[in-house]
Amino acid sequence: MAEAKRKVAPKAAAKKAAVKKAPAKAKTAPAKKKPAAKTQAKASTKAKTRARPKAIDTGRNALLAGLGVYGKAYDQLLAQFSSLQEQVDEAQSRLTQRRKQAEDLYKSLIKRGTAVEKDALKALADLELDSLADRSKLEAQMKKAKSRFEDLRTKFGKAA
C-alpha cells in the first residue's frame, strides 16, 4: 500500500505543477498581444474612417434602389389604370350605342304592332262574327250551301 501512496503522490504533484504552469503561460501571452492589439485598434479606426463613406454610399444606393422599385411599380400602376379606364370608356360607349339600337328597335316594333293591329281589326270586321254567333243565320247559310252542293251533284251526276 505504501507503493500505491507513493504513486499517487507524484501524480498529484505533477497535476499541481501543471496547474501552476498554465496560469504563468496565460499571463505572458496577453502581455505580448497588447502592443499588437493597439496596432490593430489604430488600423481598425483608420479602416472605419475609410469605410464610413462607402457604407453611407452603399446605404444611400440601397435606399435609392428601393425608391426606384417604388417608382417603377407606380408607373406600371398608372399605365394599367389608364388602360383600364380606356376599356371602361369603350365599354360605356358600346353600351350607349346598344341601348340606342334597342330603343330604335323597340319603337319600330311598336310601329309594326300598330299596323298588325289595324289589319287584324279589319279582318275581324270582315268576318261578320255577329252572323256566325246567331244560330238562325248560321242554319240559313248551311241550307244555302247544301242546296248549292246538291245542284252541283246533280249536274255532275247526269254528266257521268
C-alpha positions in Angstrom: 0.0 0.0 0.0 2.8 2.3 0.6 3.7 2.0 -3.0 0.2 3.0 -4.0 0.5 6.1 -1.9 3.8 6.9 -3.5 2.4 6.5 -7.0 -0.5 8.8 -6.2 1.7 11.4 -4.7 3.9 12.1 -7.7 0.8 12.3 -9.9 -0.8 14.8 -7.6 2.4 16.9 -7.6 2.6 16.8 -11.3 -1.0 18.0 -11.6 -0.4 20.9 -9.2 2.7 21.8 -11.1 0.8 21.7 -14.4 -1.9 23.9 -12.9 0.6 26.4 -11.7 2.4 26.5 -15.1 -0.8 27.1 -17.1 -1.6 30.5 -15.4 2.0 31.6 -15.9 1.8 31.0 -19.6 -1.5 32.8 -19.8 0.0 35.8 -18.2 2.9 36.1 -20.6 0.7 35.7 -23.7 -1.6 38.7 -23.2 1.4 40.8 -22.5 2.7 40.1 -26.0 -0.7 40.8 -27.6 -1.2 44.2 -26.0 1.1 46.0 -28.4 -0.5 44.1 -31.4 -4.0 44.9 -30.2 -3.1 48.6 -30.1 -1.8 48.5 -33.6 -4.9 46.6 -34.7 -7.2 49.1 -33.0 -5.4 52.0 -34.7 -5.6 50.2 -38.1 -9.3 49.4 -37.5 -10.0 53.0 -36.6 -8.4 54.1 -39.9 -10.3 51.4 -41.8 -13.5 52.6 -40.1 -13.0 56.1 -41.2 -12.2 54.9 -44.7 -15.2 52.5 -44.8 -17.7 55.1 -43.5 -18.2 56.9 -46.8 -18.5 53.6 -48.6 -21.1 52.4 -46.1 -23.0 55.7 -46.4 -22.9 55.4 -50.2 -24.0 51.8 -50.1 -26.9 52.6 -47.7 -27.9 55.5 -49.9 -27.8 53.4 -53.0 -29.9 50.8 -51.4 -32.5 53.4 -50.4 -32.4 54.8 -54.0 -32.9 51.3 -55.4 -35.9 50.9 -53.2 -37.3 54.2 -54.3 -36.6 53.1 -57.9 -38.7 49.9 -57.4 -41.5 52.0 -55.9 -41.3 54.4 -58.9 -41.5 51.6 -61.4 -44.4 50.0 -59.7 -46.2 53.3 -59.5 -45.6 53.9 -63.3 -46.9 50.4 -64.1 -49.9 51.0 -61.9 -50.7 54.3 -63.7 -50.3 52.6 -67.1 -52.6 49.8 -66.1 -55.1 52.3 -64.6 -55.2 54.3 -67.8 -55.6 51.2 -69.9 -58.4 50.1 -67.7 -60.0 53.5 -67.9 -59.9 53.3 -71.7 -61.6 49.9 -71.6 -64.3 51.2 -69.3 -64.9 54.2 -71.6 -65.0 52.0 -74.6 -67.5 49.6 -72.9 -69.7 52.5 -71.9 -69.8 53.9 -75.4 -70.7 50.4 -76.8 -73.4 50.1 -74.1 -74.8 53.5 -75.0 -74.8 52.6 -78.7 -76.6 49.2 -77.9 -79.2 51.0 -75.8 -79.9 53.4 -78.6 -80.2 50.4 -81.0 -82.6 48.6 -78.6 -84.7 51.8 -78.3 -84.9 52.2 -82.0 -85.8 48.5 -82.4 -88.5 48.8 -79.7 -90.0 51.8 -81.5 -90.1 50.0 -84.8 -91.7 47.0 -83.2 -94.4 49.3 -81.7 -95.0 50.7 -85.2 -95.3 47.3 -86.8 -97.6 46.1 -83.9 -99.9 49.0 -84.6 -100.0 48.1 -88.3 -100.7 44.5 -87.5 -103.4 45.5 -85.1 -105.2 47.6 -87.7 -105.0 44.7 -90.2 -106.4 42.3 -87.6 -109.3 44.6 -86.7 -110.1 45.0 -90.4 -110.1 41.2 -90.8 -112.3 40.7 -87.8 -114.8 43.3 -89.2 -114.9 41.3 -92.5 -115.7 38.0 -90.7 -119.1 39.0 -89.6 -118.9 37.4 -86.2 -122.3 38.5 -85.3 -123.8 36.4 -88.1 -121.7 33.4 -87.0 -122.8 33.7 -83.4 -126.5 33.8 -84.4 -127.7 30.2 -84.8 -130.6 31.0 -87.2 -128.3 32.9 -89.6 -125.8 30.0 -89.4 -128.5 27.5 -90.3 -129.7 29.6 -93.2 -126.1 29.7 -94.6 -125.8 25.9 -94.1 -129.1 25.3 -96.0 -127.9 27.6 -98.8 -124.5 25.8 -99.0 -126.2 22.4 -99.0 -128.6 23.4 -101.9 -125.6 24.6 -103.9 -123.8 21.3 -103.2 -126.9 19.3 -104.3 -127.1 21.4 -107.5 -123.5 20.6 -108.4 -124.0 16.9 -107.6 -127.0 16.6 -109.9 -125.1 18.4 -112.7 -122.1 16.2 -112.5 -124.2 13.1 -111.8 -126.0 13.5 -115.1 -122.8 14.1 -117.0 -121.2 10.9 -115.6 
